[in-house]
Structures are given as structure tokens and as C-alpha cells.
Amino acid sequence: MKDGCFVELLETRKCRRCLQYFLWHYTHIYDAQSGEWIRFHLWPAQWHVADALVRHRQIVILKARQLGLSWLVLGYALWRMLFHPAATVLLFSRRQEEAEYLLGEERLRGMFRRLPTWMQLPEALRQAANCWVLANGSVARAFPSNAGDSYTATLAILDEADLVPNFDCLLRSVKPTIDGGGQIIVLSRVNKAQPGSPFQRLYREAKTGRTSWHPIFLPWNARPDRSPEWYAAIRQDILARTGALDELYEQYPSCDTEALAPRQAEKRFPLGWLQACFQELSPLHDLAPSYTRRGDMGQDETTQRDGPVHDNGHAPLASQKELAQLLAAVGPQLTVYRLPQVGRRYVLGADPAEGNPQSDSSAAIVFDADGAEEVAVLNGRFEPAVFAQHLAQLATLYNAAAILVERKQHGHAVLLWLREHATQLPQDRPRPYLLAGTDGRLGWLTTSNSKAALLTHLADQLRQRRCILHHRPTLEQLANLDGATLRAPAGQADDLAIAFALAVSAASQLLGPAATIRAGGQTTFALP
């Protein structure tokens, strides 16, 4: 074998084994600034995304503008076509001409043309703008957002997905094309004209880990040549032109919270306040009581720690076990961030709903009044009686927490259950108690005036960074509240937002002077 042929064979094997090697050493992309095709030397963020491309079957990418991600996924498509023969690549974009542009000489075919001659494969004699066929059986096809569902794909790429008006229908059509073992990549910057869009929901659900989609977010600084000074100049320009930062968060987000937040100009709570109070924290999953281990001195490896309290100040083992049982019974509708701790005071804010499949969710926030921190979240479609039972269980486990229930519609049923069934609670522990609203009656009666007061109080706490959020859906609902109506946009929920506001108000009642707490009449009621 001649030396040249041996080197080509060796390089082919290296390229087949490593996507990044192929892209770095052999592909070119068009640089708009220089007007020339340049070597595709991956940035660190692109390198990590390339790793994900070869590891995951379903990928959703939320990104800032101009990060070279379209080039990267097209380079990946070319790699699949060359080194994994008979690949079928489907390219989708908003319109037919945009999809054909991705496939054409300025993108995918252009990358192919600039490969070394020995790496290029013969092409079919008859080509079309929407179809490109190689001699090894690989084919790439371009489609608008309303076609392409009749093919079986090795790889489907949906570009600028959040700008596709009918993305939900497109995804339902495309998904079956890869169910035989293919791969799907969905990527886009956010479109704030469509808050809560199907693409945004897809990314949010992927972030929770409850789906098989792998989420990737790339901020504005994933591009190495963007400095803090560059970002500050862009920010100042957008603020001067528009008077708000919505365009910045849409085009150049720093985090996915900015990208997914609705337009802020007419919202009740500035996103900056919410971000300052938000701390990402993984929920607790294994709540089984702790055990000591057998050491070299021979102590028992499986004996529970003696004494009623953990050495870390957590609640008694019995309470921890009951919380684990409740979590197992309720499932993903209960999220626990902190275990109850001895000596700390807790409150619950609760927004009940009807509990049928078409109703809003019932939501409750467990809030550490002493630490001003969200520690657990209950959110699901529960019947009022079931929701009340869960509230009573949570309040009992969290040191007989005070409960503030929204007294409106189904809130009356929840309050009634709590008063009539309190005898079912453990008799050997302090009982939770109910708090009243501004009218001195048990529960918070929501009127236009009381809701404005409730959210104004929360705004003060957020502005002064006096509370801590962990639950991202709660953050998103708070960011979504309209400043004029104090409601979520049509078709969206605000149950978690109201429950959080009630919890913060309840904490203020608990910590405030007695005269303030009881202003207007009796405001607490211990469960009998």
C-alpha cells in the first residue's frame, strides 16, 4: 500500500471514531465577517455540544444568537453521511427556501465541497435543491415545517424551532420518523412573542429530567470573542432603543431563566429581582433515615442512630420516615429541598383548585419562616379533601407549620376538611394551625384589593432579597404575572405564584409583632 493511501485510510478511521477530529481538521465554515470559508476550529462550548450529539438520541438546544450551532449540527450531519453509510438526514426549517439553504452550497454541500478530494464521495448525477444523495447510500432532504413525515430518518434536525408557528404539529409528525432508532436534534433561540411555546415547554420538561430529551443551554458568552465589555455595550444599546431588556434576554441571554422569561415591560415582578432570590438546588430524592456504618472497632453497620434528632439538626427519624412515605405516595407532585429542622418555624401557603383533569393545579409552598426559604413544593390536580390531607401531613411534619389557605371557591372545602378531620393527625405532636387574612377570618380572601396588597408585600421582599426560591416553575410563574391584571396570561397558570406569595405573607405574620398579627380580629386557629 502506498504511503499516501495508508495515511488517507488512517485519517478516515480517525475521523470516523471522533466527530471533533473530523470537524477540526477537515471541515470549513463560512465566516460572514471576513467573507471567506475558514477552518471549523471548535470553541469549547461547541466541543461539549459535539460530545452530546454522539451520546444522546433526543436533544433540545436553547441558545443565544450566532454561536455556530447550525454549523455544528450540519457538520455532524455530514459526518453521519460520510462515515455511517446509508444515513438519511432530514432538515427542517420554517420555510422551504430556508431548509434548502441549509442543504445547499452555502451550508451543508459547501462544507462537503471543501473536504479533501480523497474524502469526498461521488454524488448522484441528478440532484435537486431539496435532495442530495451520495454514492454510499446516504441522503439529505430539506423540508418546510409542514412536510417530511413520510420518511424514516437516521437523523432529523429542526432548526430555529421556536420560530416555527406550528412546531407542536411538526414535532408530532417528525418524531415517528426516528422512532426506529434514529436521532432528533431541536435547536433554536427563544421567541418571546410566543411565551410558553411548545419548544419552550419541551426544554423546560427536559430540564426536569422527567423526559428522555437531553437539554443544552448556551449563553451569549459561549462565543470566546464576546467580552463583558461587548455585552455591556449591547445591553446599553438595547436599553436605549427599547427602554427594556427583553430584546437582550431574547437574543443574548446569560441563563435559560432570562431566555424563557416572558417580556418584562408589563410584568409585576422584574426578572432581576427574581433571579437575585433564586438559588438552583437539586431536590432531595432519598429521604430514608440515615444509618451508621460498621467501623474498624466493630460497631453495627446497619443500626439507626440513637436519639430523636440527627446530628445535622434534622427532624426526628420518625418524621423523616413519614416525609419519605409521603413523597413516595405523592410522587413527582411533591418536591422537597430541605428536611424539617428542629426548632425552626415553618409556614404553608396554599392555593386550592377543583382537582379534575381540566382544572388548574392545587399548589402549596412550605416556607422556612426563620430562613426565609422555600423548602418544599406540592403541585398537582388534587381533590380538595386530598389536598387538605396532604397539607395537614406536611404541616405536621414541618414542626406544626402555620397554614394560610386562599379562601376562595374550593378553599372553603379545604378549610372545612382541616377543621373537621384534625383528629386524624398524630396525637403525640403539636398541631398545625390556620392563619387568617386581612379580614380577620381564617384563610386569605382574594379580592382585587387584597391580591394587590399580597403581591405588593411579596414585591417588597423580592426587591430587598428577603426570600429564597429554589423551584424553577414557581420562579417562572412569578415572572409571568401581568402587572395590570395581576394574573397569568390566558391559558397559563399562576397557582404556584399565589401559593408562594401566601407563604411569604404567612411568614411575615408569624414573625411580626403580636399586635400586627392579630390586627382586625382573630387570625390564628389551632386545629382541635
ChimeraX attribute file (.defattr): number of C-alpha atoms within 10 A of each C-alpha:
attribute: neighborCount
match mode: 1-to-1
recipient: residues
	/A:1	6
	/A:2	6
	/A:3	8
	/A:4	9
	/A:5	11
	/A:6	11
	/A:7	12
	/A:8	14
	/A:9	14
	/A:10	12
	/A:11	16
	/A:12	16
	/A:13	13
	/A:14	14
	/A:15	20
	/A:16	17
	/A:17	12
	/A:18	14
	/A:19	20
	/A:20	24
	/A:21	16
	/A:22	21
	/A:23	23
	/A:24	15
	/A:25	14
	/A:26	18
	/A:27	23
	/A:28	23
	/A:29	22
	/A:30	17
	/A:31	12
	/A:32	8
	/A:33	6
	/A:34	8
	/A:35	8
	/A:36	11
	/A:37	16
	/A:38	12
	/A:39	16
	/A:40	22
	/A:41	17
	/A:42	16
	/A:43	14
	/A:44	12
	/A:45	17
	/A:46	21
	/A:47	17
	/A:48	13
	/A:49	20
	/A:50	21
	/A:51	13
	/A:52	16
	/A:53	20
	/A:54	13
	/A:55	11
	/A:56	14
	/A:57	18
	/A:58	21
	/A:59	22
	/A:60	24
	/A:61	22
	/A:62	26
	/A:63	26
	/A:64	27
	/A:65	18
	/A:66	13
	/A:67	19
	/A:68	15
	/A:69	21
	/A:70	18
	/A:71	19
	/A:72	21
	/A:73	21
	/A:74	20
	/A:75	25
	/A:76	21
	/A:77	22
	/A:78	24
	/A:79	22
	/A:80	21
	/A:81	23
	/A:82	23
	/A:83	17
	/A:84	15
	/A:85	15
	/A:86	17
	/A:87	23
	/A:88	23
	/A:89	28
	/A:90	27
	/A:91	26
	/A:92	30
	/A:93	23
	/A:94	21
	/A:95	15
	/A:96	17
	/A:97	16
	/A:98	17
	/A:99	23
	/A:100	24
	/A:101	18
	/A:102	23
	/A:103	25
	/A:104	20
	/A:105	14
	/A:106	14
	/A:107	19
	/A:108	23
	/A:109	17
	/A:110	18
	/A:111	22
	/A:112	21
	/A:113	14
	/A:114	16
	/A:115	14
	/A:116	11
	/A:117	9
	/A:118	10
	/A:119	16
	/A:120	13
	/A:121	13
	/A:122	10
	/A:123	15
	/A:124	13
	/A:125	9
	/A:126	8
	/A:127	10
	/A:128	11
	/A:129	15
	/A:130	18
	/A:131	17
	/A:132	20
	/A:133	21
	/A:134	19
	/A:135	14
	/A:136	17
	/A:137	15
	/A:138	21
	/A:139	22
	/A:140	23
	/A:141	23
	/A:142	27
	/A:143	23
	/A:144	19
	/A:145	25
	/A:146	19
	/A:147	14
	/A:148	20
	/A:149	17
	/A:150	10
	/A:151	15
	/A:152	20
	/A:153	27
	/A:154	24
	/A:155	23
	/A:156	26
	/A:157	24
	/A:158	27
	/A:159	25
	/A:160	21
	/A:161	29
	/A:162	25
	/A:163	19
	/A:164	23
	/A:165	14
	/A:166	15
	/A:167	20
	/A:168	15
	/A:169	13
	/A:170	20
	/A:171	19
	/A:172	11
	/A:173	16
	/A:174	25
	/A:175	18
	/A:176	15
	/A:177	22
	/A:178	18
	/A:179	14
	/A:180	11
	/A:181	12
	/A:182	19
	/A:183	21
	/A:184	27
	/A:185	20
	/A:186	24
	/A:187	25
	/A:188	22
	/A:189	26
	/A:190	29
	/A:191	22
	/A:192	21
	/A:193	12
	/A:194	15
	/A:195	18
	/A:196	20
	/A:197	20
	/A:198	19
	/A:199	28
	/A:200	23
	/A:201	13
	/A:202	17
	/A:203	25
	/A:204	20
	/A:205	16
	/A:206	19
	/A:207	17
	/A:208	12
	/A:209	11
	/A:210	10
	/A:211	13
	/A:212	12
	/A:213	21
	/A:214	20
	/A:215	21
	/A:216	18
	/A:217	21
	/A:218	23
	/A:219	21
	/A:220	21
	/A:221	18
	/A:222	19
	/A:223	18
	/A:224	11
	/A:225	8
	/A:226	11
	/A:227	12
	/A:228	10
	/A:229	9
	/A:230	11
	/A:231	16
	/A:232	11
	/A:233	12
	/A:234	14
	/A:235	17
	/A:236	14
	/A:237	14
	/A:238	16
	/A:239	15
	/A:240	11
	/A:241	9
	/A:242	11
	/A:243	11
	/A:244	16
	/A:245	20
	/A:246	21
	/A:247	17
	/A:248	21
	/A:249	26
	/A:250	23
	/A:251	19
	/A:252	24
	/A:253	25
	/A:254	20
	/A:255	16
	/A:256	19
	/A:257	17
	/A:258	23
	/A:259	27
	/A:260	25
	/A:261	22
	/A:262	27
	/A:263	24
	/A:264	20
	/A:265	15
	/A:266	14
	/A:267	20
	/A:268	20
	/A:269	22
	/A:270	19
	/A:271	21
	/A:272	14
	/A:273	17
	/A:274	22
	/A:275	17
	/A:276	16
	/A:277	19
	/A:278	20
	/A:279	14
	/A:280	10
	/A:281	12
	/A:282	12
	/A:283	15
	/A:284	14
	/A:285	13
	/A:286	9
	/A:287	17
	/A:288	13
	/A:289	16
	/A:290	14
	/A:291	13
	/A:292	13
	/A:293	14
	/A:294	12
	/A:295	9
	/A:296	6
	/A:297	6
	/A:298	8
	/A:299	11
	/A:300	12
	/A:301	11
	/A:302	11
	/A:303	12
	/A:304	13
	/A:305	15
	/A:306	10
	/A:307	9
	/A:308	12
	/A:309	16
	/A:310	17
	/A:311	9
	/A:312	8
	/A:313	13
	/A:314	18
	/A:315	22
	/A:316	17
	/A:317	20
	/A:318	13
	/A:319	20
	/A:320	21
	/A:321	16
	/A:322	17
	/A:323	21
	/A:324	19
	/A:325	14
	/A:326	15
	/A:327	20
	/A:328	13
	/A:329	11
	/A:330	15
	/A:331	11
	/A:332	14
	/A:333	14
	/A:334	20
	/A:335	20
	/A:336	23
	/A:337	18
	/A:338	18
	/A:339	18
	/A:340	24
	/A:341	19
	/A:342	15
	/A:343	11
	/A:344	16
	/A:345	20
	/A:346	30
	/A:347	34
	/A:348	34
	/A:349	31
	/A:350	33
	/A:351	29
	/A:352	31
	/A:353	24
	/A:354	20
	/A:355	19
	/A:356	11
	/A:357	9
	/A:358	8
	/A:359	11
	/A:360	20
	/A:361	23
	/A:362	24
	/A:363	28
	/A:364	32
	/A:365	32
	/A:366	30
	/A:367	31
	/A:368	26
	/A:369	25
	/A:370	15
	/A:371	15
	/A:372	19
	/A:373	23
	/A:374	26
	/A:375	23
	/A:376	24
	/A:377	23
	/A:378	25
	/A:379	23
	/A:380	19
	/A:381	20
	/A:382	22
	/A:383	19
	/A:384	22
	/A:385	19
	/A:386	14
	/A:387	27
	/A:388	24
	/A:389	19
	/A:390	18
	/A:391	26
	/A:392	27
	/A:393	19
	/A:394	26
	/A:395	21
	/A:396	20
	/A:397	26
	/A:398	29
	/A:399	22
	/A:400	21
	/A:401	27
	/A:402	31
	/A:403	33
	/A:404	29
	/A:405	30
	/A:406	26
	/A:407	22
	/A:408	17
	/A:409	12
	/A:410	18
	/A:411	23
	/A:412	17
	/A:413	18
	/A:414	27
	/A:415	21
	/A:416	13
	/A:417	18
	/A:418	23
	/A:419	16
	/A:420	11
	/A:421	15
	/A:422	18
	/A:423	12
	/A:424	11
	/A:425	17
	/A:426	11
	/A:427	9
	/A:428	6
	/A:429	11
	/A:430	15
	/A:431	21
	/A:432	29
	/A:433	22
	/A:434	23
	/A:435	27
	/A:436	26
	/A:437	29
	/A:438	19
	/A:439	15
	/A:440	18
	/A:441	18
	/A:442	22
	/A:443	27
	/A:444	26
	/A:445	20
	/A:446	16
	/A:447	10
	/A:448	11
	/A:449	8
	/A:450	15
	/A:451	18
	/A:452	15
	/A:453	15
	/A:454	20
	/A:455	23
	/A:456	15
	/A:457	16
	/A:458	22
	/A:459	18
	/A:460	12
	/A:461	20
	/A:462	22
	/A:463	16
	/A:464	12
	/A:465	16
	/A:466	15
	/A:467	21
	/A:468	22
	/A:469	22
	/A:470	21
	/A:471	23
	/A:472	17
	/A:473	14
	/A:474	21
	/A:475	21
	/A:476	22
	/A:477	21
	/A:478	28
	/A:479	28
	/A:480	29
	/A:481	25
	/A:482	19
	/A:483	16
	/A:484	9
	/A:485	13
	/A:486	16
	/A:487	21
	/A:488	19
	/A:489	16
	/A:490	6
	/A:491	6
	/A:492	14
	/A:493	18
	/A:494	24
	/A:495	25
	/A:496	27
	/A:497	26
	/A:498	27
	/A:499	28
	/A:500	29
	/A:501	24
	/A:502	32
	/A:503	31
	/A:504	31
	/A:505	23
	/A:506	28
	/A:507	25
	/A:508	19
	/A:509	22
	/A:510	21
	/A:511	13
	/A:512	12
	/A:513	10
	/A:514	10
	/A:515	8
	/A:516	12
	/A:517	22
	/A:518	18
	/A:519	13
	/A:520	14
	/A:521	13
	/A:522	15
	/A:523	19
	/A:524	22
	/A:525	16
	/A:526	14
	/A:527	18
	/A:528	13
